Amino acid sequence: MTKRYSLRFYLAGAVAARAGDEMSGPSLMLAAFALAGSAVEASSLLAGITISAAVGGPVLGALLDRHVRPGRLLAGALLLYAAGLGMILAGLGRLPFGVTILIAVVTGLLGPALSGGWTAQLPRVVPSDRLPRSNVLDAMTFSMASLAGPALAGGVAETLGAPTAVVVSAALIGLALPAAWMLPARPGRARGTRTLSVMSDLAAGLRVVTGRPSLARATLTSTLSCAAQGMLMACIPLLGERVLGGAGRGALLLSCTAISALTANAVLARFPRSVAPDTVIWASALVQAAALALAIWGQPAVLIVAVLIAGIGEGPQLAALFAVRHREAPERLRGQIFTTGASLKITGFSLGAAIAGPVATWSLPGALAFAASVAVLAALVFFVIPSASAHPPQDRVIPG
């Protein structure tokens, strides 16, 4: 454990990188919506930059697990991701839209670096007895980023234009490079011990995700929850235009969600062991379903209440998911477990956004109702996989 790298430095870098990431999605959607005037093309661009995470996440995680200085690799991934955003912006309106989508897909391969790749390094930053509370604080960086990112996207897009908002999001990601570069190295005993191939590590990581019931349940439920969140994201420009009087104002709804998520996690940080994380995961999915159903009403005040309720579900669910991953992941596969889980969530989000875009153009209430149904399904599937109690005790790995 290094004494020269503080938790505050870790959290500051995480907030910057994740704020830039959270800002990039709405900014790209608003840029595409402004140039093409189509919710379908806007949601397609968002889907393009997120759907490839299913491939990039596991490979990136396996490489992080094998690297002596994973922070250096993480910093490189952040730099390339920021550069990819710049290339997407340069292509909008200048290149055929299909080419721009292809650039977005390639850029999206590195997306899990901003989420799971960063969080997987936390056990080397803090001692094991501080991990539960630090885990909640780490989850709060997502809420802080979700608060700042969409607000900046909407504000910059309204005042300086959507292309400028994309530039600012890339700059924020760049600010996180020093914190990533200086992340602690692996313990001396772990260096040079890898003899298996990357493909063997990928197979081992997949067996852990699917073979440990608690981890499999949490992964499946959170992925479906993210699909519902992606559906809401695809509806944001139209909700802003039809309910709030402007597409750019729709991005501010995401900040309302982030406010309630941040507040809920702040309470959870004071009592990190008050509720079992497995329970929080499925219960939070039901809270999100109720919020999406309420949003169908289509009135400004009710819509704001709905997105606030959605945040109460999203924030604690993310913190609980991190707790389950840290509890279940073997140290040698920790990076891969986190990036694989992140890639599945990102892919679920992108598929939800891609499906909801055309549905929202046809019927905005129908798209929201569909999203609420997916969130209910997320809670129900949690109980499909048998309980982890069937596993022998030695299958549990506690980070230390």
C-alpha positions as CSV (number, residue, x, y, z in Angstrom):
1,M,0.0,0.0,0.0
2,T,1.5,3.3,-1.0
3,K,1.6,6.2,1.3
4,R,2.3,8.7,-1.4
5,Y,-1.0,8.2,-3.2
6,S,-4.1,9.5,-1.3
7,L,-7.7,8.6,-1.6
8,R,-8.5,12.2,-2.3
9,F,-6.2,12.2,-5.4
10,Y,-7.9,9.0,-6.6
11,L,-11.4,10.5,-6.1
12,A,-10.4,13.8,-7.8
13,G,-9.2,11.9,-10.8
14,A,-12.2,9.7,-10.9
15,V,-14.6,12.7,-10.7
16,A,-12.8,14.5,-13.6
17,A,-12.7,11.5,-15.9
18,R,-16.2,10.4,-15.1
19,A,-17.6,14.0,-15.4
20,G,-16.1,14.2,-18.9
21,D,-17.6,10.8,-19.7
22,E,-21.0,11.8,-18.4
23,M,-20.8,15.0,-20.3
24,S,-19.8,13.3,-23.6
25,G,-23.0,11.3,-24.1
26,P,-25.4,14.2,-23.8
27,S,-23.0,16.5,-25.7
28,L,-22.7,14.0,-28.6
29,M,-26.5,13.5,-28.7
30,L,-27.2,17.2,-28.7
31,A,-24.6,17.8,-31.4
32,A,-26.1,15.1,-33.6
33,F,-29.6,16.3,-32.8
34,A,-28.6,19.9,-33.8
35,L,-27.0,18.9,-37.0
36,A,-29.4,16.2,-38.2
37,G,-32.6,17.1,-36.3
38,S,-33.2,13.4,-35.7
39,A,-33.6,11.7,-32.4
40,V,-32.9,8.4,-34.2
41,E,-29.4,9.5,-35.4
42,A,-28.7,11.1,-32.0
43,S,-29.5,7.9,-30.1
44,S,-27.6,5.9,-32.7
45,L,-24.4,7.9,-32.1
46,L,-24.8,7.3,-28.3
47,A,-25.3,3.6,-29.0
48,G,-22.2,3.5,-31.2
49,I,-19.8,4.8,-28.6
50,T,-21.1,2.5,-25.9
51,I,-22.0,-0.8,-27.6
52,S,-18.4,-1.8,-28.3
53,A,-17.6,-1.8,-24.6
54,A,-18.8,-5.5,-24.5
55,V,-15.6,-6.3,-26.4
56,G,-13.2,-3.7,-25.1
57,G,-14.0,-4.1,-21.4
58,P,-12.9,-7.7,-20.8
59,V,-9.7,-7.3,-22.8
60,L,-8.8,-4.0,-21.2
61,G,-9.4,-5.6,-17.7
62,A,-7.2,-8.6,-18.5
63,L,-4.4,-6.2,-19.6
64,L,-4.8,-4.1,-16.5
65,D,-4.5,-7.3,-14.3
66,R,-1.3,-8.3,-16.1
67,H,0.4,-4.8,-16.0
68,V,2.9,-4.0,-13.3
69,R,1.8,-0.3,-13.4
70,P,-1.9,-0.5,-14.4
71,G,-2.2,3.2,-13.9
72,R,0.0,3.9,-16.9
73,L,-2.1,1.7,-19.1
74,L,-5.3,3.4,-17.7
75,A,-3.9,6.8,-18.5
76,G,-3.2,5.8,-22.1
77,A,-6.7,4.5,-22.5
78,L,-8.1,7.9,-21.2
79,L,-6.0,9.8,-23.6
80,L,-7.1,7.8,-26.6
81,Y,-10.8,8.0,-25.5
82,A,-10.5,11.8,-25.3
83,A,-8.9,11.9,-28.8
84,G,-11.7,9.7,-30.1
85,L,-14.3,12.2,-28.9
86,G,-12.4,14.9,-30.9
87,M,-12.5,12.7,-34.0
88,I,-16.2,12.1,-33.7
89,L,-16.8,15.8,-33.4
90,A,-14.7,16.5,-36.4
91,G,-16.6,13.9,-38.4
92,L,-20.1,15.2,-37.6
93,G,-21.5,17.0,-40.7
94,R,-18.3,16.4,-42.6
95,L,-18.1,12.6,-43.0
96,P,-20.9,10.2,-43.9
97,F,-22.8,9.5,-40.7
98,G,-21.9,5.8,-41.0
99,V,-18.2,6.6,-40.8
100,T,-18.8,8.8,-37.7
101,I,-20.6,5.9,-36.1
102,L,-17.6,3.6,-36.9
103,I,-15.3,6.1,-35.1
104,A,-17.6,6.1,-32.2
105,V,-17.6,2.3,-32.0
106,V,-13.8,2.2,-32.0
107,T,-13.6,4.9,-29.3
108,G,-16.1,3.0,-27.2
109,L,-13.8,0.1,-26.9
110,L,-12.0,2.2,-24.2
111,G,-15.1,3.3,-22.4
112,P,-14.8,0.8,-19.4
113,A,-11.5,2.5,-18.5
114,L,-13.4,5.4,-17.0
115,S,-15.6,3.2,-14.9
116,G,-14.6,-0.4,-14.0
117,G,-10.9,0.0,-14.9
118,W,-10.5,2.9,-12.4
119,T,-12.6,1.3,-9.6
120,A,-10.7,-2.0,-9.7
121,Q,-7.6,-0.1,-8.5
122,L,-9.3,1.0,-5.2
123,P,-8.0,-1.9,-3.0
124,R,-4.4,-0.8,-3.7
125,V,-5.2,2.8,-2.6
126,V,-6.9,2.1,0.8
127,P,-6.5,-0.6,3.4
128,S,-9.1,-3.4,3.6
129,D,-10.8,-2.0,6.7
130,R,-11.6,1.3,4.9
131,L,-12.8,-0.4,1.7
132,P,-16.6,-0.4,2.5
133,R,-16.8,3.4,3.1
134,S,-14.2,4.1,0.3
135,N,-16.3,2.0,-2.0
136,V,-19.4,4.2,-1.4
137,L,-17.3,7.3,-1.9
138,D,-16.1,5.9,-5.2
139,A,-19.7,5.3,-6.2
140,M,-20.5,8.9,-5.3
141,T,-18.0,10.1,-7.9
142,F,-20.3,8.7,-10.5
143,S,-23.2,10.7,-9.0
144,M,-21.1,13.8,-8.8
145,A,-20.0,13.3,-12.4
146,S,-23.6,12.6,-13.4
147,L,-24.6,15.9,-11.7
148,A,-21.8,18.0,-13.3
149,G,-21.6,16.3,-16.7
150,P,-25.2,16.8,-18.0
151,A,-25.4,20.2,-16.4
152,L,-22.3,21.3,-18.2
153,A,-23.4,19.6,-21.4
154,G,-26.8,21.5,-21.4
155,G,-25.3,24.8,-20.2
156,V,-22.4,24.8,-22.7
157,A,-24.6,23.6,-25.5
158,E,-27.1,26.4,-24.8
159,T,-24.5,29.2,-24.6
160,L,-21.6,28.1,-26.8
161,G,-23.1,25.3,-28.9
162,A,-23.1,21.5,-28.7
163,P,-19.7,21.1,-30.4
164,T,-18.0,23.1,-27.7
165,A,-19.6,20.9,-25.1
166,V,-17.9,17.9,-26.7
167,V,-14.6,19.7,-26.5
168,V,-15.1,20.5,-22.8
169,S,-15.9,16.8,-22.1
170,A,-12.7,15.7,-23.7
171,A,-10.7,18.3,-21.7
172,L,-12.2,17.0,-18.5
173,I,-11.0,13.5,-19.3
174,G,-7.6,14.9,-20.0
175,L,-7.5,16.4,-16.5
176,A,-7.6,12.9,-15.0
177,L,-4.4,11.7,-16.7
178,P,-2.0,12.6,-13.8
179,A,-4.2,10.8,-11.2
180,A,-4.4,7.7,-13.4
181,W,-0.7,7.7,-14.3
182,M,0.4,7.8,-10.7
183,L,-1.9,5.0,-9.4
184,P,0.0,2.5,-7.2
185,A,1.9,-0.3,-8.8
186,R,1.1,-4.0,-8.0
187,P,2.7,-5.5,-4.9
188,G,6.2,-6.9,-5.6
189,R,5.0,-10.5,-5.1
190,A,2.5,-10.1,-7.9
191,R,4.9,-8.9,-10.5
192,G,6.1,-11.2,-13.2
193,T,3.8,-14.1,-12.0
194,R,1.6,-14.3,-15.1
195,T,2.2,-17.4,-17.2
196,L,-1.2,-17.8,-18.8
197,S,-2.3,-16.2,-22.0
198,V,-4.7,-13.2,-22.2
199,M,-7.3,-15.6,-23.6
200,S,-6.9,-17.9,-20.6
201,D,-7.3,-15.0,-18.3
202,L,-10.5,-13.9,-20.2
203,A,-11.9,-17.4,-19.8
204,A,-11.1,-17.5,-16.1
205,G,-12.8,-14.1,-15.6
206,L,-15.9,-15.2,-17.4
207,R,-16.1,-18.4,-15.2
208,V,-15.9,-16.2,-12.1
209,V,-18.7,-13.8,-13.3
210,T,-21.0,-16.7,-14.3
211,G,-20.0,-19.2,-11.7
212,R,-20.5,-17.2,-8.5
213,P,-24.2,-16.7,-8.0
214,S,-24.0,-13.4,-6.1
215,L,-21.9,-11.9,-8.8
216,A,-24.0,-13.3,-11.6
217,R,-27.2,-12.0,-10.0
218,A,-25.8,-8.5,-9.4
219,T,-24.4,-8.4,-12.9
220,L,-27.6,-9.4,-14.7
221,T,-29.8,-7.1,-12.7
222,S,-27.5,-4.1,-13.0
223,T,-27.2,-4.7,-16.8
224,L,-30.9,-4.7,-17.3
225,S,-31.3,-1.6,-15.1
226,C,-28.7,0.1,-17.3
227,A,-30.8,-0.8,-20.3
228,A,-33.7,1.0,-18.8
229,Q,-31.5,4.0,-18.0
230,G,-30.3,4.0,-21.6
231,M,-34.0,4.1,-22.7
232,L,-34.5,7.2,-20.5
233,M,-31.4,8.8,-22.0
234,A,-32.7,8.4,-25.5
235,C,-35.9,10.1,-24.4
236,I,-34.1,13.1,-22.8
237,P,-34.0,15.4,-25.9
238,L,-37.7,14.8,-26.7
239,L,-38.7,15.2,-23.0
240,G,-36.7,18.5,-22.9
241,E,-38.3,19.7,-26.2
242,R,-41.9,18.7,-25.4
243,V,-42.1,19.1,-21.6
244,L,-39.5,21.7,-20.7
245,G,-39.4,23.8,-23.9
246,G,-36.0,23.0,-25.3
247,A,-33.9,19.9,-26.2
248,G,-30.9,21.3,-24.3
249,R,-32.9,21.7,-21.2
250,G,-33.6,17.9,-21.2
251,A,-30.0,17.3,-20.3
252,L,-30.6,19.1,-17.0
253,L,-33.0,16.3,-16.0
254,L,-30.0,14.0,-15.7
255,S,-28.5,16.4,-13.1
256,C,-31.7,16.1,-11.1
257,T,-31.2,12.3,-11.1
258,A,-27.6,12.8,-10.0
259,I,-28.5,15.1,-7.1
260,S,-30.8,12.5,-5.6
261,A,-28.3,9.7,-6.3
262,L,-25.5,11.7,-4.6
263,T,-27.7,12.4,-1.6
264,A,-28.8,8.8,-1.3
265,N,-25.2,7.6,-1.4
266,A,-24.1,10.3,1.1
267,V,-26.6,8.7,3.6
268,L,-25.3,5.3,2.7
269,A,-21.7,6.3,3.3
270,R,-22.6,7.0,6.9
271,F,-24.0,3.5,7.3
272,P,-22.2,1.4,4.7
273,R,-23.1,-2.0,6.3
274,S,-26.8,-1.1,7.2
275,V,-28.4,-3.1,4.3
276,A,-27.0,-6.1,2.4
277,P,-25.7,-5.0,-1.0
278,D,-27.5,-7.9,-2.7
279,T,-30.9,-6.6,-1.3
280,V,-30.1,-3.0,-2.4
281,I,-29.5,-4.2,-6.0
282,W,-32.9,-5.7,-6.7
283,A,-34.9,-3.1,-4.6
284,S,-33.2,-0.2,-6.4
285,A,-34.4,-1.7,-9.8
286,L,-38.0,-1.5,-8.6
287,V,-37.5,2.2,-7.5
288,Q,-36.2,3.0,-11.0
289,A,-39.2,1.3,-12.5
290,A,-41.6,3.4,-10.4
291,A,-39.8,6.6,-11.5
292,L,-40.0,5.7,-15.2
293,A,-43.7,5.0,-14.9
294,L,-44.2,8.3,-13.2
295,A,-42.4,10.1,-16.0
296,I,-45.1,9.1,-18.5
297,W,-47.4,11.7,-17.0
298,G,-45.5,14.4,-19.0
299,Q,-45.9,17.4,-16.7
300,P,-42.8,19.4,-15.8
301,A,-43.2,19.2,-12.0
302,V,-44.0,15.4,-12.1
303,L,-41.2,14.8,-14.5
304,I,-38.7,16.4,-12.1
305,V,-40.0,14.3,-9.2
306,A,-39.7,11.2,-11.4
307,V,-36.1,11.8,-12.2
308,L,-35.3,12.5,-8.6
309,I,-36.8,9.2,-7.6
310,A,-34.8,7.5,-10.4
311,G,-31.6,8.8,-8.7
312,I,-32.6,7.3,-5.4
313,G,-32.6,3.9,-7.2
314,E,-29.5,4.4,-9.3
315,G,-27.0,5.7,-6.7
316,P,-27.3,3.0,-4.1
317,Q,-27.5,0.3,-6.7
318,L,-24.1,1.3,-8.1
319,A,-22.5,1.3,-4.6
320,A,-24.0,-2.1,-3.8
321,L,-22.8,-3.5,-7.1
322,F,-19.2,-2.3,-6.3
323,A,-19.5,-4.0,-2.9
324,V,-20.5,-7.3,-4.4
325,R,-17.7,-7.1,-7.0
326,H,-15.0,-6.3,-4.4
327,R,-16.3,-9.1,-2.2
328,E,-16.4,-11.8,-4.9
329,A,-13.5,-10.9,-7.2
330,P,-10.2,-12.8,-6.9
331,E,-7.3,-10.3,-6.7
332,R,-5.6,-11.7,-9.8
333,L,-8.8,-11.1,-11.9
334,R,-10.1,-8.0,-10.2
335,G,-9.5,-5.6,-13.1
336,Q,-11.2,-7.9,-15.5
337,I,-14.2,-8.5,-13.3
338,F,-14.8,-4.8,-13.0
339,T,-14.2,-3.9,-16.6
340,T,-16.3,-6.9,-17.8
341,G,-19.1,-5.9,-15.5
342,A,-18.8,-2.3,-16.7
343,S,-18.8,-3.3,-20.3
344,L,-21.9,-5.3,-19.9
345,K,-23.6,-2.4,-18.2
346,I,-22.5,0.0,-20.9
347,T,-23.7,-2.4,-23.6
348,G,-27.0,-2.7,-21.9
349,F,-27.3,1.0,-21.7
350,S,-26.4,1.4,-25.4
351,L,-28.9,-1.3,-26.5
352,G,-31.6,0.4,-24.4
353,A,-30.8,3.8,-26.0
354,A,-30.8,2.3,-29.5
355,I,-34.1,0.6,-29.1
356,A,-35.8,3.5,-27.4
357,G,-34.8,6.1,-30.0
358,P,-37.1,4.9,-32.7
359,V,-39.8,4.0,-30.2
360,A,-39.7,7.5,-28.6
361,T,-40.1,9.1,-32.0
362,W,-43.2,7.1,-32.5
363,S,-44.5,7.4,-28.9
364,L,-42.7,9.0,-26.1
365,P,-45.0,7.6,-23.4
366,G,-44.6,4.2,-25.0
367,A,-40.8,4.4,-24.8
368,L,-41.0,5.3,-21.1
369,A,-43.5,2.5,-20.3
370,F,-41.1,0.1,-22.1
371,A,-38.2,1.3,-20.0
372,A,-40.3,0.8,-16.8
373,S,-41.0,-2.7,-17.8
374,V,-37.3,-3.5,-18.4
375,A,-36.5,-2.1,-14.9
376,V,-39.2,-4.4,-13.4
377,L,-37.7,-7.3,-15.3
378,A,-34.3,-6.4,-13.8
379,A,-35.6,-6.9,-10.3
380,L,-37.3,-10.1,-11.1
381,V,-34.4,-11.8,-12.8
382,F,-32.3,-11.3,-9.6
383,F,-34.3,-14.2,-8.1
384,V,-33.9,-16.5,-11.1
385,I,-30.3,-17.4,-10.3
386,P,-30.0,-19.7,-7.2
387,S,-28.7,-18.2,-4.0
388,A,-25.0,-18.0,-3.4
389,S,-25.5,-19.9,-0.2
390,A,-25.2,-23.1,-2.2
391,H,-21.5,-22.3,-2.8
392,P,-18.9,-23.6,-0.4
393,P,-17.2,-21.0,1.8
394,Q,-13.9,-21.3,-0.1
395,D,-15.5,-19.8,-3.2
396,R,-15.7,-16.4,-1.4
397,V,-12.7,-14.1,-1.8
398,I,-12.5,-11.1,0.5
399,P,-10.2,-8.4,-0.7
400,G,-7.3,-7.7,1.6
